Amino acid sequence: MLMLLSLAACGGGDDGGNSTADADDPNTLKVVQPDDPGVFQPGNNDDQDFNRLMRQMYETLFYMDENGEVQPWLATGYEWEDDTHFKVTLRDDVKFSDGSDFTAEDVIWTITYAIESALPNSHYNLVDAAECSVVDDYTCIIGLKQPCMTFAAHLCLPECGIASKAAFEAGNGDYLGASAIGTGPYKLDSYTQGDIIKMSANEYYWREGEPKTPNLEIRIVSADTTRATEARALSSDIVISPNTREFESIDATDGIHMEYGVTANTVYLLLNTAKAPMDNVKVREAFARAINVEATVQLAYGDFGSPASGIVCPAILGYDAEAYQTYYGAGHDVEGAKALLAEGGYPDGIDLEITVDNADSQRCDMAEAMQAQVLEAGINLSVNKMESAPMREYLAQGSHQMCIYGFTALTMEADGMLSQIQPGSSALARIGYDNQAFFDKYNEGAATEDREARGEIWKECLNMLMEDYTMIPLWHKSIGAAVKDNLEGFFWAKDYEEIYFQYIEKT
Amino acid sequence: MALALLATIVFLFTLMEFVPGDPALVVLGEGATEENIAAIHKELGLDDPYLVRLGRYLGDLLQGDMGTSYKTRQPIAPAFFSRLPLSMIIAFWGVLVGTILGVLAGIISAVKQYSIFDRVLTVISLFGASAPSFWLAMMFVLIFSVKLGWLPATGSYSFKHWILPVVTIGLQCSASITRMTRSSMLEVIRQDYIRTARAKGQTEIRVIISHALRNAFIPILTQIGSNINGYLGGTVLVESVFAIPGIGNYVLDGVKTMDTPVVLSGIVFICLMCSFVTFFIDMAYAFIDPRIKATYGFGVKKKKKAAVATAKTTEGGEG
């Protein structure tokens, strides 16, 4: 201890080469987030942390405003040439961070390259690369395999950020260096894997006066308790997703507070309708009655987020609280569950198994809470905790009976979730749902241009899922970030839990 | 050493074969389509037979190619070597601090056996051995960063950033060295040659340092070597608490994401470094203990040369 104190006293500010800016430096925004991007190529990953970084370097054709409606960003507008050809006109005053012009060729190249390289950007699964074409420097046509009237909303997501074709060729695809060129407010200065990303203002940025803070430093801190400590030590300006149990202590710290955001993500109990005995609808309904959703959510998340009130979040087109009440309104009904089990051919009770990711402590807590709740109804539930990677394969093969999993309605319409459980998607095996009427109804909705009419079709699709008890919504997710009191311009954007750092300045 | 490394590689590669999970699903995420999964399998060569993939991996490794990460599709070597120095700094400085503290505490405990010093130091070393490193680390962060604000909570950017992680590892490491030094010293200080040294009028410090500690140092050195080896790749928890991007976390992330090339290359390199550390520790034995030096043959040539020179001088004298 004595040695530690002496060392602390002797330690000067002799930063090494990989130094960080002082916490009070007004020209540098210091951010801490959980995951490392690994590479700076738009579409190379589908998680929020990766995309939050991509958004600072690469921009999308459209964005979602505070109401969740699609607005132009790099584009000036769009129109449907026919059901499957989406024509986009682009701004003519945009330049990449290397000073070269942004053109329609870059848009089409970014999309076709992602498809040909099988990048994990699921939004381009809809695109028919052969039908994409450049009309002129600032106009292009994106061809789709099938109608999708919410396609513009897909293009709002940072996975669909536009990269420079010329930089790709010049840098030979080095997305840690020369090829990592976009039109975003920041450009990449340096990257130490697993540690820190340094960015500075793009001098060619087309939006005047932005970014408001010229330098951006993003540190990777994977442990959520460590992120909470970092917030309480006031070493960073923004700390994303600190440990939920420490929100109160962060709020109680002078100089920093929590900022919460509502997301489009709902966590579900997915019931595999293709796997016995869950192929029996009575068993599925009995399970829905046997659990206590509110108590389960309270145990796992406390007051953070909210227990499900619909099969998608309230802000999503297709949300229907009444339909939710019809199917799940009975709540925790032990006698009803017993009767349903008896009707289903299990009067003496049943053994079931739930699969959860053992890295997600809240989902493990939920599974264990359910395990205790359903026992009363005669259901002996075992909890199968698995590592993330083997679990993905286990679920993709449909080997599970039920699992806890989240879906995000990325387009702010129910199709953002529904599209993930359509034929051809590995996520469909999680509910093992084989209902042609459901798939047809989804396709009908996707081809409907009128938003209101589309909303009604989404409700019908969601009703089918509820009627068949394929998925039980549990929790509407929230997100939180610790933000220093002297920051202005922070908000959680609608599109995939993003933050637009370009609007933030220190006062 | 080469044979042991080869066996390790083949064993690890085979072990990874039995780990359930499809890397393509991890790479592609939630929106994976069957078409894309097939494309990734082809790109990564996952459909090739086991022996073909093993041969390819060994061939690449022989040419110095550590492979490409499944997750990022970028070469592993730059990422690995940017993290390696951090892990080495933690391991070596931590063990150095632990050795200094441990040897000092062990000597005091042995020399003052059953005294209050011995008992207090034994309790401290037992605490160091039993306290989990992540708990110790969290406590230090809460006290010195959050409460007092003297040291940075996380990161690895300056001397100040290194103090808490090095002291955390040092304290834990010192526990085993204290116990080893104490028991080894107790054995040595009862020997006749120690009594002889004292009888010759040498100071107590000289007796302890030059005669007792030197003879007791072989097992301590073995303990130091095994600590360095352990901390080279095994400081994952400390790396997590202090957000230090070392190789422990890199390999652990590889395990979580089924990134087989990252796991294999990481462990193989850690094995290689451990082999070198063990080799240098073995060499160090010879410099501490003349008997071991003699078995290696060090100094034999010198003696022979000296003998020849003496003989020549004698011959010359006669002439």
HADDOCK unambig.tbl for C-alpha pairs under 7 A between the chains (distance, minus, plus):
assign (segid A and resid 4 and name CA) (segid B and resid 167 and name CA) 6.91 0.50 0.50
assign (segid A and resid 7 and name CA) (segid B and resid 163 and name CA) 6.85 0.50 0.50
assign (segid A and resid 8 and name CA) (segid B and resid 150 and name CA) 6.67 0.50 0.50
assign (segid A and resid 8 and name CA) (segid B and resid 151 and name CA) 6.61 0.50 0.50
assign (segid A and resid 8 and name CA) (segid B and resid 160 and name CA) 6.74 0.50 0.50
assign (segid A and resid 11 and name CA) (segid B and resid 159 and name CA) 6.24 0.50 0.50
assign (segid A and resid 11 and name CA) (segid B and resid 160 and name CA) 5.20 0.50 0.50
assign (segid A and resid 12 and name CA) (segid B and resid 160 and name CA) 6.94 0.50 0.50
assign (segid A and resid 14 and name CA) (segid B and resid 158 and name CA) 6.07 0.50 0.50
assign (segid A and resid 14 and name CA) (segid B and resid 159 and name CA) 6.88 0.50 0.50
assign (segid A and resid 15 and name CA) (segid B and resid 157 and name CA) 5.96 0.50 0.50
assign (segid A and resid 15 and name CA) (segid B and resid 158 and name CA) 4.42 0.50 0.50
assign (segid A and resid 16 and name CA) (segid B and resid 157 and name CA) 5.87 0.50 0.50
assign (segid A and resid 16 and name CA) (segid B and resid 158 and name CA) 5.50 0.50 0.50
assign (segid A and resid 18 and name CA) (segid B and resid 157 and name CA) 5.87 0.50 0.50
assign (segid A and resid 19 and name CA) (segid B and resid 157 and name CA) 5.15 0.50 0.50
assign (segid A and resid 20 and name CA) (segid B and resid 157 and name CA) 7.00 0.50 0.50
assign (segid A and resid 38 and name CA) (segid B and resid 72 and name CA) 5.52 0.50 0.50
assign (segid A and resid 39 and name CA) (segid B and resid 72 and name CA) 5.91 0.50 0.50
assign (segid A and resid 46 and name CA) (segid B and resid 29 and name CA) 6.40 0.50 0.50
assign (segid A and resid 118 and name CA) (segid B and resid 36 and name CA) 5.59 0.50 0.50
assign (segid A and resid 118 and name CA) (segid B and resid 39 and name CA) 6.65 0.50 0.50
assign (segid A and resid 120 and name CA) (segid B and resid 27 and name CA) 6.85 0.50 0.50
assign (segid A and resid 120 and name CA) (segid B and resid 28 and name CA) 4.31 0.50 0.50
assign (segid A and resid 120 and name CA) (segid B and resid 29 and name CA) 6.45 0.50 0.50
assign (segid A and resid 120 and name CA) (segid B and resid 32 and name CA) 6.98 0.50 0.50
assign (segid A and resid 122 and name CA) (segid B and resid 31 and name CA) 4.76 0.50 0.50
assign (segid A and resid 122 and name CA) (segid B and resid 32 and name CA) 6.92 0.50 0.50
assign (segid A and resid 193 and name CA) (segid B and resid 79 and name CA) 6.04 0.50 0.50
assign (segid A and resid 194 and name CA) (segid B and resid 245 and name CA) 5.24 0.50 0.50
assign (segid A and resid 195 and name CA) (segid B and resid 245 and name CA) 5.57 0.50 0.50
assign (segid A and resid 221 and name CA) (segid B and resid 243 and name CA) 5.23 0.50 0.50
assign (segid A and resid 222 and name CA) (segid B and resid 240 and name CA) 6.90 0.50 0.50
assign (segid A and resid 223 and name CA) (segid B and resid 240 and name CA) 6.05 0.50 0.50
assign (segid A and resid 223 and name CA) (segid B and resid 241 and name CA) 6.90 0.50 0.50
assign (segid A and resid 226 and name CA) (segid B and resid 241 and name CA) 5.60 0.50 0.50
assign (segid A and resid 230 and name CA) (segid B and resid 153 and name CA) 6.17 0.50 0.50
assign (segid A and resid 230 and name CA) (segid B and resid 154 and name CA) 6.99 0.50 0.50
assign (segid A and resid 232 and name CA) (segid B and resid 146 and name CA) 6.36 0.50 0.50
assign (segid A and resid 233 and name CA) (segid B and resid 145 and name CA) 6.23 0.50 0.50
assign (segid A and resid 233 and name CA) (segid B and resid 146 and name CA) 4.70 0.50 0.50
assign (segid A and resid 233 and name CA) (segid B and resid 153 and name CA) 6.89 0.50 0.50
assign (segid A and resid 388 and name CA) (segid B and resid 256 and name CA) 6.64 0.50 0.50
assign (segid A and resid 389 and name CA) (segid B and resid 21 and name CA) 5.35 0.50 0.50
assign (segid A and resid 389 and name CA) (segid B and resid 26 and name CA) 6.29 0.50 0.50
assign (segid A and resid 389 and name CA) (segid B and resid 256 and name CA) 6.35 0.50 0.50
assign (segid A and resid 389 and name CA) (segid B and resid 257 and name CA) 5.79 0.50 0.50
assign (segid A and resid 389 and name CA) (segid B and resid 258 and name CA) 6.22 0.50 0.50
assign (segid A and resid 390 and name CA) (segid B and resid 20 and name CA) 5.08 0.50 0.50
assign (segid A and resid 390 and name CA) (segid B and resid 21 and name CA) 3.83 0.50 0.50
assign (segid A and resid 392 and name CA) (segid B and resid 21 and name CA) 6.89 0.50 0.50
assign (segid A and resid 392 and name CA) (segid B and resid 25 and name CA) 6.78 0.50 0.50
assign (segid A and resid 393 and name CA) (segid B and resid 21 and name CA) 5.06 0.50 0.50
assign (segid A and resid 393 and name CA) (segid B and resid 22 and name CA) 5.86 0.50 0.50
assign (segid A and resid 420 and name CA) (segid B and resid 31 and name CA) 6.65 0.50 0.50
assign (segid A and resid 424 and name CA) (segid B and resid 33 and name CA) 5.47 0.50 0.50
assign (segid A and resid 424 and name CA) (segid B and resid 34 and name CA) 6.17 0.50 0.50
assign (segid A and resid 425 and name CA) (segid B and resid 31 and name CA) 6.32 0.50 0.50
assign (segid A and resid 425 and name CA) (segid B and resid 32 and name CA) 5.98 0.50 0.50
assign (segid A and resid 425 and name CA) (segid B and resid 33 and name CA) 4.82 0.50 0.50
assign (segid A and resid 426 and name CA) (segid B and resid 32 and name CA) 5.70 0.50 0.50
assign (segid A and resid 426 and name CA) (segid B and resid 33 and name CA) 5.93 0.50 0.50
assign (segid A and resid 427 and name CA) (segid B and resid 30 and name CA) 6.57 0.50 0.50
